[in-house]
Amino acid sequence: MRPCATMCGMSERPPQRPEGELIERAQKLSGLSQRKAAPRAGISENRWRNIVSGYQTVSAGVYAPVTGPADTVARMARAVGVTAEQLDQAGREDAAEELRRLGPLEEPDAAGTTVTELAQRLARQEKITAQLVEETAELRRRLTEITGKDPLTPNVG
């Protein structure tokens, strides 16, 4: 059996960590519920709750401390508008650095599509369009070669 890295089976709830307080305050100010904020960070509502509170319930009256990984805390912070500077001040320099790396949260449009997704779709469509233009020109050239006239020139007479 693996020993616990932190105190296991505590009968008192561990205190809330500073980044948990910060994220909870920002989440409430944003008007987002935990249910709506968690998916924006790519985690479950339960995981969100554990990281914000700083503990998880192991069994009735038994608690284990929870410290969110830097990347998870950064995504949570981004989801509710916490800045990297605020994470630095809360003592989570690792999460602040990750948040800087992640950049701003892209807001989905009404259909749930982000700007990046739209740009990627546009690039794919432009590539397909360019290929179709090339294929059309080749077909036109071949038809002209076979028939001796431009297939798009109307027949007069």
C-alpha positions as a printed Julia matrix, in Angstrom:
157×3 Matrix{Float64}:
   0.0    0.0     0.0
   1.31   3.45   -0.94
   1.77   5.91    1.95
  -0.06   9.22    1.73
   1.97  12.16    0.43
  -0.01  14.47    2.72
  -1.88  13.88    5.93
  -4.62  11.36    5.22
  -7.71  10.8     7.24
  -7.81  14.18    8.97
 -10.83  14.62   11.2
 -10.81  18.41   10.7
 -11.35  20.08    7.37
  -8.12  21.54    5.99
  -8.22  25.33    5.56
  -9.05  26.81    2.19
  -5.93  27.62    0.18
  -5.38  31.25   -0.95
  -5.86  30.38   -4.64
  -9.12  28.63   -3.71
 -10.39  31.77   -1.98
  -9.33  33.89   -4.96
 -11.02  31.64   -7.52
 -14.16  31.29   -5.42
 -14.47  35.06   -5.02
 -13.95  35.65   -8.76
 -16.4   32.89   -9.64
 -19.1   34.49   -7.48
 -18.37  37.96   -8.87
 -18.59  36.61  -12.42
 -22.09  35.31  -11.76
 -21.08  31.81  -12.84
 -22.16  28.82  -10.82
 -19.64  26.07  -10.13
 -21.65  23.93  -12.55
 -21.05  26.45  -15.37
 -17.48  27.41  -14.42
 -16.08  23.88  -14.15
 -16.62  22.87  -17.81
 -15.03  26.16  -18.92
 -11.92  24.94  -17.09
 -12.25  21.42  -18.48
 -12.89  19.75  -15.13
 -15.84  18.25  -13.28
 -17.92  20.26  -10.86
 -16.78  17.97   -8.04
 -13.09  18.52   -8.89
 -13.73  22.29   -9.0
 -15.34  22.17   -5.57
 -12.45  20.15   -4.07
  -9.76  22.5    -5.38
 -11.64  25.64   -4.31
 -12.36  24.29   -0.82
  -8.88  22.81   -0.41
 -10.07  19.38    0.66
 -12.08  16.35   -0.34
 -14.22  14.18    1.9
 -12.72  10.7     2.21
 -15.47   9.31    4.41
 -17.89  10.67    7.0
 -15.89  13.14    9.08
 -12.59  12.32    7.35
 -10.97  14.83    5.01
  -7.9   14.92    2.77
  -6.23  18.15    1.68
  -6.38  19.01   -2.02
  -3.95  21.22   -3.91
  -4.79  21.67   -7.57
  -2.05  21.12  -10.15
  -0.71  24.31  -11.75
  -2.36  23.69  -15.12
  -5.75  22.98  -13.54
  -5.61  26.03  -11.27
  -4.6   28.15  -14.28
  -7.58  26.92  -16.32
  -9.9   27.55  -13.37
  -8.5   31.06  -12.94
  -8.91  31.78  -16.64
 -12.51  30.53  -16.56
 -13.51  33.14  -13.97
 -11.22  36.02  -14.92
  -8.46  35.72  -12.32
  -5.2   37.22  -13.57
  -1.71  35.75  -13.44
  -0.7   38.59  -11.12
  -3.45  37.62   -8.68
  -2.26  34.0    -8.72
   1.29  35.24   -8.05
   0.0   37.18   -5.03
  -1.85  34.08   -3.81
   1.44  32.18   -3.81
   0.77  30.09   -6.92
   3.56  31.31   -9.18
   3.48  27.96  -11.01
  -0.19  28.4   -11.91
   0.41  32.07  -12.8
   3.11  31.05  -15.28
   0.8   28.42  -16.77
  -1.98  31.02  -17.07
   0.36  33.36  -18.95
   1.2   30.49  -21.3
  -2.49  29.64  -21.86
  -3.51  33.18  -22.78
  -7.06  34.51  -22.69
 -10.11  32.29  -22.7
 -11.81  32.23  -26.07
 -15.5   32.8   -25.66
 -17.68  30.57  -27.82
 -20.29  32.22  -30.01
 -23.98  31.4   -29.69
 -23.41  28.11  -31.52
 -20.56  27.18  -29.15
 -17.81  27.78  -31.7
 -14.62  29.6   -30.73
 -12.72  32.06  -32.9
  -9.89  29.55  -33.3
 -12.29  26.86  -34.5
 -13.84  29.27  -36.99
 -10.4   30.3   -38.29
  -9.43  26.65  -38.7
 -12.64  25.91  -40.6
 -12.07  28.93  -42.83
  -8.5   27.8   -43.61
  -9.79  24.32  -44.54
 -12.48  25.82  -46.78
  -9.97  28.11  -48.5
  -7.7   25.14  -49.18
 -10.61  23.13  -50.62
 -11.66  26.11  -52.74
  -8.12  26.51  -54.13
  -8.04  22.81  -55.0
 -11.4   23.06  -56.77
 -10.23  26.07  -58.79
  -7.15  24.11  -59.9
  -9.23  21.03  -60.79
 -11.73  23.16  -62.71
  -8.96  24.83  -64.72
  -7.44  21.42  -65.54
 -10.8   20.01  -66.67
 -11.43  23.08  -68.8
  -7.97  22.75  -70.4
  -8.52  19.05  -71.16
 -11.99  19.63  -72.62
 -10.66  22.44  -74.79
  -7.87  20.14  -75.97
 -10.31  17.34  -76.82
 -13.08  19.42  -78.42
 -10.99  22.22  -79.86
 -13.1   24.88  -78.18
 -13.56  26.36  -74.74
 -16.37  24.4   -73.04
 -17.61  27.55  -71.33
 -18.02  29.53  -74.53
 -21.71  29.55  -75.49
 -22.69  27.92  -78.75
 -23.85  30.62  -81.12
 -25.81  29.85  -84.18
